[in-house]
């Protein structure tokens, strides 16, 4: 009986940290998916601005200004946009839902240039 308890204790000592690590990795992978959504929104808004301005390329600040009002919600994630020069936008996805709280991802979206 003691041998069984010792074996179970060893298995629990290995399995619990592994489970916690997998949970954190899953939150960050979900944040990466939300980041991809943010990048798609940047590209869509930049394309829309190019089409409605007879081909003029938008600056990062004008794209961010348009996105910040309504395009910051991505389900369980909040998206934040920040200019990176005139042709880049840093995007950060942060978990706000109970199951993804603490998950984060960030990346750089490049706007088209001449």
N, C-alpha and C positions, 0 to 999 in steps of 0.2 A: 504494500500500500504506500509506503514512504517512497519507494522507487517511482511509482506512478506520479505522485505529487511532485517529486523533484523534476521529472521529465516534463510535466505540464508547466512548471515554473520556468524552466529553460525555454520551452516553446513560447510562452507568453513574453518572456524577456526579449526574444528575437522578433516576434510577430508585431507587437505593439509599436515599437519605433518604426518598423517598416510601414505599417498602416498610416502612421502620422505623416511620414515622408511622402507616401503616395497621395494623401489628401492634399498636402501643400502643392505638390506637383500638378495635381488636377486643377486646383484653383488658378495656378499660373498659366496653365494651358488654356483654360477658359478665358482668361484675361487676354491671351494672345489672339484668340478668336475675336474678341471684342475690339482689339486693336486693329485687326484686319477690317472690321466694319468701319472703324473710324477712318482708315486710309481710303476705303471705298467712298466714304462721304466726302472726303477732301477732293478726291479725283472727280467725283460727280459734280460738286459745286464749282470746281475750277473749269470743267468742261462747259457747264451751264453759263458761267460768266464770260468765257471766251465766245460762245455762240451768241450771246445777247449783246456783246460789245463789238461786233464786226471784226472779230479776230484779235482784239487787244488782249495781251496776256495779263492776268490779274497778279497783283502783289500778294504776298502771304498775308499781310494785315487785312486786306479786304476779304479774302477767303475766310479767315478766322472770324472776322466781324460778322459774317453771314452765318457761320456754323455755330457760334457761341450761343446765340439766342435759343435755337430750337433743337440743335443736333448734338446735345451732350448726353442724352439718355440712350443707353444701349442695353436695355433690360436690367440685368443684375449688375451692370457696370456703368460707371460715370466716365465720360470722355472729356479730357482737357486738351485744348489746343494752344500752342505757343509758337510764335514766329522763330524761325531759325534762319536769319538773313532775309533776303527778299524772295527767295525761291524755295524755301523749305519750311515745313511745319512739323514741329515735334508734337506727337500725340501720346498721351498717357491714358491707359485704361485702368481704373481702380474699382475693385469689387465693393459693392454696397449692399448686396443681398446677403441674407444670413448664411447661405451655403458657400458663398465665394468671398466673403469678407477677408481682406488681407491679400487677395490675389492681385497682382499688378503686372503690367507689361508696358513698354514704351518703345516707340520707333519714330523714324523720320520719313515723312512723305515729301517727295520732291514735286514741285510744280513744273509744268512745261516751260521751256525756255526757247529762245529763237534758234 
